[in-house]
Amino acid sequence: MERRERNVIGGEFVESKADKWVEVHDPSTQTVLTRVPEPTNEEFNAAVEAAETAFKTWSRTSILTRQRVAMGLQALLRENADVLASSIVLEQGKTYNDAQGDVLRRPQVVETACGITGNMTGDKLERRTLQLPRHDPLMDYSSGYMYGNTLVLKPAERDPGAAMIIAKLCQRVGMPPGVLNVVHGTVGTVNNICDHPSIKAISFVGGDKDGKHIYERSWIPEIAERVKALKVDGGFEQGADFPAAKQRVEGLIQSVADEGGKIHLDGRRIVFPCYEKGNFVGPLIVALCGPTKEIFGPVLVVIEADTLDDAIAIVNANKYGNGAAIFTQSGATARKFESELNVGQIGVNVPIPVPLPQFSWSGNKASFLGDVSFYGKQGLNFYTQNKTVTSLWRAEDAIGNKASVDMPTMR
């Protein structure tokens, strides 16, 4: 029987009336795992309306109540870790051990969100209805709902499984209907999210071109006509499929040779028995003379530098600034690298410097668009609207009331 994913609207898993569906493949075999809908305008608007309705009560619910929901979700995430990891392997093509690492991070994100009670002291909340199109939604929306926001989530259309599992867990833990809504789709859904007047903030993690599309459409209306003409690669391109992504990687590698670089290890023609139709690109090692485009493939790019100063200059000349790492036994060398490198995240003897949930994601230059991160400590400013109240209460105007001896509570 053909499997089809449902939207989540107002706490209900709803069958879509879409006439267009996107196939989700197992990248190792090309087997169709499920299909996700291109939602109708009515379905999308219903999700936003559900979020708006839920906001009226959720934003006024005490922080302690929201915290209890998050703690319950954390427990369910741990109980269902194997199910989440298996979904990631099937849809994203990761190894099981790598997927388990992703799953381990999710409860950590919720734990950090549970600790926001001190940060919220004295602050007021304004409406935030959010969209978070990525494969790991908890990295974004844990802070969102803890700050009293309601959310509209668009999972990545090529790997929606983990998001749908988490949506079911949110329902089980008692999250009120409408706090988390899920709508599937591709570029049409993204554009609806960018254009809808009730959606006050959008967060996204992914490729540079997709991020620019969202950022420019959301925040610079006057260039909307130019943005409409963009040809979006990967997940947002109508009719795109996995082999196209493979061809992109292989094309970039070929450009290395065409431009005078050297391919030391070429894995473009790798074939695995029983997985002849898989989207595999084997490990590659290429030598370049300078920075290149983001490849998003299993490629080790080697650029030789004579000195540490030369290496730092190469990194700083790159238009991207997500992260960089150094391996050294010299503290002085590490300190120089930390101080002079112009990237957002630095690893010292750590190959992938992804920050823990309590710290903000700090990529910079072309690796970041906007003014504040939605991750870690900076998430407080992203998910809330500040309000300053100046008051004057005169002692002579005080009204005497009967004393209360009841324990004060937040309701």
N, C-alpha and C positions, 0 to 999 in steps of 0.2 A: 504494500500500500504506500502511495506517495506521501511523504511527510512534508508538511508545510508549517512554518512558524507563524505564531499569532502575535498580534499587537497586544500591549497591556494598557488598558484605558480605564481609569477610575477603579483600579484594583481587580479588574476582570480581564482574563485572557480571551481576547475577542478575535474570531475568525475574520480575516480581511476580505473585502469585496473587490480587491484589486484585480485588474485584468492583465497585469504584467508581474512576473515573478523572476527572481534572480536565483540561479542555482548556486548552492554551496558545495564545493568539491573537497574530497580528501586529496590533498596535493601529492600524496605518494602513489595514488592509484587512479585519480580522476573520477572515482566513484562519486555519484551525486548523493550527498548525505541528507540534504533538506533543501527547501526553497524558502526565500524570504520575499514578502510582498513589496511592491511599490505602492504605498498606501494612497487611498483617495484623499482628496482635500477634506472631505467630511470627516474621515478618520483622524487625520492630523489635527484638525480644529477641535475635534472632540477630546483629544489627548491634552491639548493646551487648556481647554475649558475645565477639564478635570483637575489639572494642576492649579489653575486659578481658584477653583472652588475649595480644594484642599488647603490652599495657602491660608485662607481666612481663619482656619482653626489651628493648623499645624504651626504657623508662625507664632501663635499665642500659647502654644503648649509649653509647659515648663521645660527648661533644659534638662532637668533630671529625668523627666519622662522620655525625652528623646534619647537620653543616654542609656536608659534601660532597653529601648528598642535596639540600639546599636550593640549593646552587650549580648543580647539574644542573637543577633545576626552573626556576631563574631563566633559564638559557640556553634551555630549551624554551619558556618564556613569550615570550621575545623572538622566537623563530622562528615562533611561532604567533599573533603579535599581530593579524594581519589576520583570522584565523579567530575569535578572541575578540571583536574589535570588531564583526564582522558579526553574531555571535550577539546581542550587546547591542542592536544596531540593530533586529534582527528582533523581539526579544521585549520590549524595554523602550521602543522608539519614540524613542530618542535619535538625534541626528544622528551621522553617521559620525565627524566631527571630535571631537565630545564623547566618543563611545565610545572613540576612540583615546587621549584623555586618561585615561580610566579604565584602559585597558590599560597605559599607560605607568606608572601608579602601582603596578601589581602587582609588577613586578620591583623597584621601589624598596622595597616592603614586605619582599620576600624578602631584599634586600641588608641591610636593617636587622636582620632576624632573624639573618642570618649573623654579625652583629657582637656577639652576646650572650655570646660565650665569656668575655669579661672580667667581665660581670655575674654569671656563674654561679660565680665563684671562691668555694669554701668553702660553697656552699649545697647542701642536699639536696632531693630531689624527692619529692612524694607524688602519689598517683593523682589525675588529673584527666581525666575522660571528658566531652567537651564537645559542645554543640550550638550551631550558629551559623547561624540562619535568616536569610539576607540574600542580596542579589544579588551581593555581592562578597566571597566567602568568604576570599580571601587576606588581606584586611584584618584578619581575626581569627586564622585557624588557623596562619599562618606562625610566629608566636611560640609558639603552642600546641605544635606538634610539635617545635620546636627545644628547648623546655624539657623534652622527654621525655614529653609527654602523648600519649594517643591520643584520637581524635575521632569523634563521630557528627554529621554535618552534615545539616541539613535545608535544602535550598535553598528560596528563595521559589518557591512553586508556579506563579507566573505567568511566571517567567523563569529556568528551571533550566539553560539551555544553557551559560552560562559555567562554572558549577560542575561540570557533567559533563565539559566539555572539560578543566578543570584536574584532575579526578579521573583522567582517562585519561593526562594528562601525569605525574601522580604515579606511576602504574603504570609508565610508560615509564622514568622516572628511577630506578626501583628502590626506591621506598619500600616497606618490608616490608608484607605483607598484614595488614590489621586496624588499621594506624595511622590511616588515613582511611577511614571508612565513610559512605555516603550513603543516607539514607532520605527519600523524598518524602512528600507528604501535606499536610494542612491542619491544622485545629484539633485533630483527634484525635492526630496525630503530636506536635504541640506539647505537648499535655497528657501524653502518654506520656513525653516527654523531661523535663518538669517533675516528674513523679511517680516516675520510676524511681530506686530507691535507689542504684544504682551510678554514676549521673551526678552528679558532684561540683561542677560549675560550669557555668553557662549564660551565654552572651553573645548579645546581640541588638542590632541597630540598625534602627530603623524608626519607625513612628507611635507617638504617645503612648499611645493606647488599647491597641494590641497589646502594647507594652512593659509597661504596668501589668498586663495579663492574665498575662503570663509571670512578672513579678516577684512579684505577689501569690500566684499559684498555687505558685510555687517556694518562697517564703520565709515565707509566713504560712498554714500549713495550716489554722488555726482558722477562716479565712474562706473555706474552699474552697467551701462551699455558695453563698455570695454570688457567688464568681467563676464558678461554673457557670452562673449566671443572666445573665452578661454577654452582650450581643449584640455580637459582634466584627465590625467592618467590614473592608472590603478583603480582603486575601489569606486571612485566617483564617475568614471567614464561609462556611459551607456554601452552595454555590450562587451565591456572589457572582461577578459578571463585570465586565468593564471599563466597560460603559455605566453601571453603578451608580456607579463612581468618578467618571465624568464628571458624572453627575447631582449627586453630592455637591458638586463644585466649583461647578457652576452654581447649586445651592441656596444655598451660602454667599454667592455674589456677589449673588443676589437679596435676601438678608437685609441686605446693605449698603444697598440702596435702601429697603427696608422700614423700616430703623432710622434713616433720615435722612442717610445718606451719599450720595456722588455717584459715579456711574460715568462717568469721563471717556472711556474707551475700552472698548467692549464687544465681546469676541470670542466670545461664547457661541454665536452662530449661524453660525459660519464653516463653509464647506463647500468641500472640495477636489475638483476633477474627478478621476475615477478612484478616489477614496478616500471615496465618499459614506458608507460604513459605518464609517469610521475614528472613533476616540475623540479627535477633535481639539477642543481649546478654544483659541481664538486669544488673543493677548495682551490683557490687561485692565489698566486703570489705574483704581484706585478711591481715593477720598478718604474718610478716616474721622476721627472725633473722638478715638478712643482705640484701645487694643490690640484685636485680634480673635483668632479661633481660628487654628490652623495650617491653611493652605489646601492646601498641596501641589499647586499649580497655577501656570500662567504668569501670575501676578498681581503687579503692582507696587502695593503699598499705600502711599498717601501720607498721612502725618500731619504737619501743619505745626506747627512750634515757633518761638517768637519768639527764643529764645536757646539757647546750647549747654546751659545748665543745665536749661532746659525739655526739650530733646531727651533729655538723660541721664535725667531723671526719668521720661519716657515709657517709655524702654527698661527702666528698673529696675522700673517698675510692672507690666510684663508678667510673667505667671507662668512663661513659658518663658525659658531662658537659654542657648540653644545658641551663638549668635554674633551679632556686630554689626560694622559697618564704618563708618569715617569717611573722607571725602576732604577733604584740607586741605593747604595749603602752610605751615601754621604748626606748628612743633614744639611750642610751648607748648599749643596746642589739642589736638594729638594726645596729649600726655602727660596732660592733664586727662581726656580721653576714656578712655585706658587705665586710669588710676588709679581713677576714680569709677564706671565702668560695671560693673554686676553681671551679667556674662555670662561664659561659659567661654572663648570664643574671639573675639579681637578682630582685625580687619583695619584697617590704616592704608594707605589708597590701594590696598587689595586687596578686591575685592567679595565673595569667598567665602572666609573665613579658615579653610579646612580645613588642619589641621596636617600637616607632613611626617611620614613614618612613624616617625622617631626621637623624635618628641614625642608625648605622650599626648593622646588626645581628651578635652577638658576642658569639655564642656557641663555646665551646672549648673541649679539650680532644677528645674522640671518637665521639663526636657530630659534629665535623667539620673536613673536609679534605681540604688541600690547604694552602695558605699563606695569602690570603686577601679576605674579603667579597665582594660580588657583590651588597650589599644592603647598602643604606644610604651613608654617607660621603666616606666610603672606596670604594664605587662603582666607584669613579673617577679613582682610580688606577687600578681597575679591567678592566674597559671598555676602557682605553686609554693606549697608549705606549708613554712614555716620550722621549723627544728629547732635547738635549742641543745644542744651537748654539752659538759659540764664534765668534764675528765679530770685525773688525777694519775698520773704515771709516775715511780717512784723509780729513781734511777741504780743502786742496788745490785741491782735486779731485772733489769737489762739482760742479755740473752743474746747472746753473741758469735756472729756468723755470718760465713761466708766472703764476702769482698768481691766485688761484681759489677762488671764493667767494661762491661757492655752498656748501650747507649743506652736510657734509660727511655722507655716508650711507654704510651699510653692504649689499652686493648683493650676 
